[in-house]
């Protein structure tokens, strides 16, 4: 229901402001809206209300015999419109530096439309100066600069027979920069989705964009553009360890001048590149964990007081791979409250299962692989892989659960083949599980696997690509 969705979008500190907004005569003040809003606020934050609940709230506000479906509908529709207007006004009048510029942009545009002469030019120049003070532009800054130079040039008072000041030229320049950055951001997202879904996107003019911005002077002057340029090149050529480390260096060096919204947007891209390298036996776990620590230290890990369960699991897994178990447990305790509520407990259980497994506590790890985890599609494959690792280690170390291990291996293989993974993702998982089967079979048939057989296994593993957890496989060959 639209009204309940909008009510749920309001933060707790916005309620008092919205009450003031409802009393403003400029926005159609209505005592009915205010009274109904205050009644509904008792159900914050869930607003889990059905039609019967809303009708009961209407009666409480306006009398037991007041209910009229048309009046209730009009009241809800009107209150919804008021919330929408409030959200727009709040964004325009926001004290936040970036959103606050929207007010300045709209004011300057209005002054230009009214042909306010020197006052317009003074405000326009002040807006240009304020925007250019930013250490690194957001994509909207380029568009704002394009539009303000456009407004100045096409103002009736701007002489068209003079070259300077070159507002027309600057408008074109900032439009080009806006287009190039937007194109690279979209290209990075599309390349990521290609890897996940095995779908090819056409990217017209991408080469022209790359050629246009490739000069060192332009890249030095625009750090965000430089990072996206390197990132898209990495996706285009294929992720290599050398190029990844160079991108990491630039990203970390420029991190503190990149807008927070872009810091959050770029982190998943770097993680995806790092994960791709890890699947090819490159040791980049420490670098990836350092990125997450940087995000935590600079308070950009959370988006809207939320952390995704995938990021949460990735961080704990990387900490475990780096043997930072105490740090991982502290992280779980500190950040699990920010997980989506319906995935919070399964996320924590799955994270702890992986963490305890890495410490060699097989039984304790398995107790955390609860049935609820396997019912979540994104968790299912992770949990299955941990269960196979536990079963394999228990078999090799204790001589137990061979039948259970082989059953899990067979089930994992069928599961991967039934999923809509990309060809690379499917090959990565299948190569891993089939090699686990090969090791388990060798142990079952030989009991004491001779060094010659281990060497044969090592030789067959070395060229195997792509495959996850290659280091783990190498260690387990030694265990045989």
C-alpha positions in Angstrom: 0.0 0.0 0.0 1.5 3.3 -1.1 0.8 5.3 2.1 2.4 2.6 4.3 5.4 2.3 2.1 5.9 6.1 2.2 5.5 6.2 6.0 8.0 3.5 6.4 10.5 5.5 4.4 10.6 8.3 7.0 13.4 8.2 9.5 12.5 8.6 13.2 14.0 12.1 13.3 11.9 13.2 10.3 8.6 12.7 12.1 8.6 16.1 13.9 9.7 17.9 10.7 6.9 16.3 8.8 4.3 17.4 11.4 5.5 21.0 10.9 5.3 20.5 7.1 1.7 19.3 7.5 0.8 22.5 9.3 2.3 24.7 6.5 -0.5 26.6 4.6 1.8 26.7 1.6 1.4 22.9 1.2 -2.4 22.6 1.8 -2.4 22.4 5.6 -5.1 20.0 6.8 -6.0 19.2 10.4 -7.2 15.8 9.2 -3.8 14.9 7.7 -2.0 15.8 10.9 -4.4 13.9 13.1 -4.4 10.7 11.0 -0.6 10.8 10.6 -0.1 11.0 14.4 -2.5 8.0 14.9 -0.6 5.9 12.3 2.8 6.9 13.9 2.0 4.5 16.8 2.7 1.7 14.4 6.3 2.8 13.5 8.5 1.3 12.2 6.8 -1.6 10.5 3.5 -0.1 9.7 2.1 -3.6 9.4 -1.5 -2.5 8.8 -4.3 -4.0 6.8 -7.5 -2.4 5.6 -9.3 -3.2 8.8 -6.5 -1.5 10.9 -6.7 1.6 8.7 -10.5 1.8 9.1 -10.1 1.4 12.9 -7.5 4.2 12.9 -9.9 6.4 10.9 -12.7 5.8 13.5 -10.4 6.7 16.4 -9.5 9.9 14.7 -12.9 11.1 13.5 -15.5 9.3 15.5 -17.0 5.8 15.7 -19.6 6.5 13.0 -17.5 8.6 10.7 -16.2 5.8 8.4 -16.7 6.5 4.7 -14.7 4.5 2.2 -14.4 7.4 -0.2 -13.3 9.8 2.5 -10.8 7.2 3.8 -9.4 6.7 0.3 -9.1 10.5 -0.3 -7.4 11.0 3.1 -4.9 8.3 2.4 -4.2 9.6 -1.1 -3.8 13.2 0.1 -1.5 12.2 3.0 0.6 10.2 0.5 0.9 13.2 -1.7 2.0 15.3 1.3 4.7 12.8 2.2 6.0 12.8 -1.5 6.1 16.6 -1.4 7.9 16.6 1.9 10.6 14.2 0.6 11.2 16.4 -2.4 11.4 19.6 -0.3 13.6 17.9 2.2 16.0 16.9 -0.5 16.1 20.4 -2.0 16.6 22.1 1.3 18.9 19.5 2.7 21.9 20.7 4.8 24.1 17.9 3.3 26.7 19.5 1.1 25.9 17.5 -2.0 22.1 17.7 -1.8 22.3 21.3 -0.7 23.8 22.1 -4.1 20.5 21.2 -5.6 18.9 24.2 -4.0 21.7 26.4 -5.3 21.3 24.9 -8.8 17.5 25.4 -8.9 17.8 29.0 -7.5 20.4 29.9 -10.1 18.4 28.4 -12.9 15.3 30.3 -11.7 17.3 33.6 -11.5 18.5 33.0 -15.1 15.0 32.3 -16.4 13.8 35.6 -14.8 16.8 37.4 -16.4 18.0 38.8 -13.1 21.1 40.4 -14.6 24.1 40.9 -12.2 22.4 39.1 -9.4 22.1 36.0 -11.6 25.7 36.2 -12.7 27.0 36.6 -9.1 25.0 33.6 -7.9 26.0 31.5 -11.0 29.7 32.3 -10.5 29.5 31.5 -6.7 27.9 28.1 -7.6 30.7 27.4 -10.1 33.3 28.2 -7.5 31.7 26.1 -4.8 31.4 23.1 -7.1 35.0 23.4 -8.3 36.2 23.3 -4.6 35.4 19.6 -4.4 38.6 17.6 -4.4 37.0 15.1 -6.7 33.9 15.6 -8.7 30.9 13.3 -8.5 29.2 12.5 -11.8 26.4 15.0 -11.0 29.0 17.8 -10.5 30.1 17.5 -14.1 26.4 17.8 -15.2 25.8 20.7 -12.8 28.8 22.6 -14.2 27.7 21.9 -17.7 24.2 23.2 -17.0 25.3 26.4 -15.2 27.7 27.3 -18.0 24.8 26.6 -20.4 22.5 28.9 -18.4 25.1 31.7 -18.4 25.9 31.4 -22.1 22.2 31.3 -23.2 21.2 34.1 -20.9 19.9 37.1 -23.0 22.6 39.3 -21.4 25.5 37.2 -22.5 27.1 38.6 -25.6 27.4 36.1 -28.3 30.0 37.9 -30.3 32.8 37.5 -27.8 34.8 34.4 -27.1 35.6 35.1 -23.4 34.6 34.1 -20.8 34.2 30.8 -22.7 31.0 29.5 -21.1 29.9 27.7 -24.3 33.3 25.9 -24.5 33.2 24.9 -20.8 29.6 23.7 -21.1 30.7 21.3 -23.9 33.8 20.2 -22.0 31.9 19.3 -18.8 29.2 17.6 -20.9 31.9 15.4 -22.4 33.4 14.6 -19.0 29.9 13.8 -17.7 29.2 11.5 -20.6 32.6 9.8 -20.3 32.3 9.1 -16.6 28.7 7.9 -17.0 29.7 5.6 -19.9 32.5 4.1 -17.9 30.3 3.5 -14.8 27.7 1.8 -16.9 30.4 -0.3 -18.7 31.8 -1.4 -15.4 28.3 -2.6 -14.2 27.7 -4.3 -17.5 31.0 -6.1 -17.5 30.2 -7.3 -14.0 26.9 -8.7 -15.0 28.4 -10.3 -18.1 30.6 -12.3 -15.8 27.8 -13.3 -13.5 25.1 -14.1 -16.0 27.1 -15.0 -19.1 25.4 -12.4 -21.2 27.1 -10.0 -23.6 26.2 -6.3 -23.7 26.9 -4.1 -26.6 28.9 -1.0 -25.5 28.9 1.5 -28.4 31.4 4.4 -28.3 33.3 2.8 -25.4 36.6 2.8 -27.3 36.0 6.5 -28.3 35.5 7.4 -24.7 38.7 5.6 -23.6 40.6 7.3 -26.3 39.2 10.7 -25.4 40.2 10.5 -21.7 43.4 8.5 -22.0 45.8 11.5 -21.6 47.8 11.4 -18.3 46.9 15.1 -17.7 43.2 14.5 -17.9 43.3 11.4 -15.7 45.5 13.1 -13.1 43.0 16.0 -13.0 40.0 13.7 -12.5 40.7 10.9 -10.0 37.3 9.3 -10.3 37.5 9.2 -14.0 41.0 7.6 -13.8 39.8 4.8 -11.5 36.8 3.9 -13.7 39.1 4.1 -16.8 41.5 1.5 -15.2 38.6 -0.6 -13.9 36.9 -0.9 -17.3 40.3 -1.6 -19.0 40.8 -4.4 -16.4 37.4 -5.9 -17.3 38.0 -5.5 -21.0 41.4 -7.2 -21.1 40.8 -9.7 -18.4 41.7 -9.4 -14.7 45.5 -9.8 -14.1 47.2 -9.6 -10.8 49.5 -6.8 -11.9 46.7 -4.6 -13.3 44.6 -5.4 -10.2 47.4 -4.2 -7.9 47.9 -1.1 -9.9 44.2 -0.3 -9.7 44.3 -1.0 -5.9 47.2 1.4 -5.5 45.3 4.2 -7.3 42.1 3.5 -5.5 43.7 3.6 -2.0 45.7 6.7 -2.9 42.7 8.6 -4.1 40.2 7.0 -1.7 39.9 10.0 0.6 39.2 12.4 -2.2 36.6 10.2 -3.9 33.0 11.0 -3.0 31.5 8.5 -0.5 28.8 7.3 -2.9 31.6 6.3 -5.4 33.7 4.7 -2.6 30.7 2.4 -1.9 30.1 1.8 -5.6 33.7 0.9 -6.4 34.4 -1.4 -3.5 32.2 -4.3 -4.9 34.0 -4.0 -8.3 37.4 -4.4 -6.7 36.1 -7.3 -4.6 34.8 -9.0 -7.7 38.2 -8.6 -9.4 40.0 -9.9 -6.4 37.7 -12.9 -6.2 38.4 -13.7 -9.8 42.1 -13.7 -9.1 41.6 -15.9 -6.0 39.9 -18.5 -8.2 43.1 -18.6 -10.3 45.4 -19.2 -7.3 46.5 -15.6 -6.8 47.1 -14.6 -3.2 45.2 -11.3 -2.8 43.2 -12.1 0.4 45.2 -9.6 2.5 44.7 -6.8 0.0 40.9 -7.4 -0.2 40.6 -7.5 3.6 42.5 -4.2 3.8 40.0 -2.7 1.5 37.1 -3.7 3.8 39.0 -2.4 6.8 39.5 0.9 5.0 35.7 1.0 4.3 35.0 0.3 8.0 37.5 2.9 9.2 36.1 5.6 6.9 32.5 4.6 7.7 31.5 3.8 4.1 30.9 0.1 4.6 27.2 0.6 5.5 24.7 2.0 3.1 21.7 3.4 4.9 22.6 1.7 8.1 22.6 -1.7 6.2 25.2 -4.2 5.2 24.5 -6.8 2.6 24.8 -10.4 3.7 27.2 -11.1 0.8 29.6 -8.4 1.9 29.2 -9.6 5.5 30.1 -13.2 4.6 33.0 -12.0 2.3 34.6 -10.0 5.1 34.4 -12.9 7.6 35.7 -15.3 5.0 38.7 -13.1 4.1 39.5 -12.5 7.8 39.5 -16.3 8.3 41.8 -16.8 5.3 44.2 -14.3 6.8 44.0 -16.0 10.2 42.5 -12.9 11.8 39.9 -14.9 13.9 39.6 -12.5 16.8 39.0 -9.6 14.4 36.4 -11.6 12.5 34.5 -12.4 15.7 34.5 -8.7 16.7 33.3 -7.8 13.2 30.4 -10.3 13.5 29.3 -8.9 16.8 29.6 -5.3 15.7 28.0 -5.5 12.2 25.5 -8.3 12.4 22.8 -5.9 13.7 23.0 -4.1 10.4 22.0 -7.2 8.4 18.6 -7.6 6.8 16.5 -9.0 9.7 15.2 -12.1 7.8 18.8 -13.1 6.8 20.6 -12.0 10.0 20.7 -15.3 11.9 21.5 -17.5 8.8 24.2 -15.1 7.8 25.8 -15.2 11.3 25.5 -19.0 11.4 27.1 -19.4 8.0 29.9 -17.0 8.8 30.7 -18.8 12.1 30.6 -22.2 10.4 33.2 -21.0 7.9 35.3 -19.4 10.7 35.2 -22.4 12.9 36.1 -24.7 10.0 39.2 -22.6 9.2 40.3 -23.1 12.8 39.9 -26.9 12.5 36.8 -27.2 14.8 35.0 -29.5 12.4 32.1 -30.6 14.7 31.5 -27.1 16.0 31.5 -25.8 12.4 28.9 -28.4 11.3 26.5 -27.5 14.1 26.2 -24.0 12.6 25.2 -25.3 9.2 21.5 -25.3 10.2 18.7 -26.3 7.8 17.5 -22.6 7.4 20.8 -21.8 5.7 20.2 -24.2 2.9 16.8 -22.7 2.2 18.4 -19.4 1.0 19.6 -19.7 -2.5 22.6 -17.5 -2.2 23.7 -19.3 0.9 23.1 -22.8 -0.3 26.2 -23.3 -2.5 28.5 -21.8 0.2 27.0 -24.0 2.9 27.3 -27.1 0.7 31.0 -26.4 0.0 31.8 -26.0 3.7 30.0 -29.2 4.5 32.1 -31.0 1.8 35.3 -29.6 3.3 34.2 -30.7 6.8 33.4 -34.2 5.6 36.6 -34.5 3.6 38.8 -33.4 6.6 36.9 -35.8 8.9 37.4 -38.7 6.5 41.1 -38.0 5.9 41.9 -37.3 9.6 39.6 -39.7 11.3 38.6 -42.3 8.6 34.9 -41.4 9.0 32.0 -40.4 6.8 33.2 -41.6 3.4 29.7 -42.4 2.2 28.4 -39.1 3.5 31.3 -37.3 1.7 30.6 -39.0 -1.6 26.9 -38.3 -1.3 27.6 -34.6 -0.7 30.0 -34.4 -3.6 27.5 -36.0 -6.0 24.7 -33.7 -4.7 27.0 -30.6 -5.1 27.8 -31.5 -8.7 24.2 -32.0 -9.7 23.3 -28.7 -7.9 25.9 -26.7 -9.8 24.8 -28.1 -13.1 21.2 -27.2 -12.4 21.9 -23.5 -11.7 21.9 -20.6 -14.1 25.6 -19.8 -13.5 27.9 -18.3 -16.0 30.1 -20.8 -17.8 33.1 -19.5 -15.8 31.3 -19.8 -12.4 30.0 -23.3 -13.3 33.5 -24.5 -14.3 35.1 -23.0 -11.2 32.8 -24.9 -8.9 32.8 -28.1 -10.9 36.5 -28.3 -11.2 36.8 -27.9 -7.4 34.3 -30.6 -6.4 35.6 -33.1 -9.0 39.1 -32.7 -7.7 37.8 -33.3 -4.2 36.2 -36.5 -5.5 39.5 -37.5 -7.1 41.4 -37.0 -3.8 38.8 -38.9 -1.8 38.8 -41.8 -4.3 42.6 -42.0 -4.1 42.4 -42.1 -0.3 39.6 -44.7 -0.3 41.4 -47.0 -2.7 44.9 -46.8 -1.3 44.3 -45.9 2.3 47.9 -44.8 2.6 48.5 -42.6 -0.4 52.1 -42.9 -1.6 54.1 -39.8 -2.4 54.2 -40.7 -6.1 50.4 -40.5 -6.2 50.4 -37.2 -4.4 52.8 -35.8 -6.9 50.6 -37.0 -9.7 47.7 -35.2 -8.1 49.8 -32.0 -7.7 50.7 -32.1 -11.4 47.1 -32.5 -12.5 46.0 -29.7 -10.2 48.6 -27.2 -11.3 47.2 -26.4 -14.7 43.5 -26.7 -13.6 41.7 -23.4 -14.3 39.4 -22.0 -13.2 39.0 -23.5 -9.7 38.2 -22.1 -6.3 40.3 -22.8 -3.2 43.3 -24.1 -5.0 45.5 -23.5 -2.0 43.1 -25.7 0.1 43.3 -28.5 -2.5 47.1 -28.4 -2.5 47.1 -28.6 1.3 44.7 -31.6 1.3 46.9 -33.5 -1.2 49.6 -33.3 1.5 47.2 -34.6 4.1 46.5 -37.8 2.1 
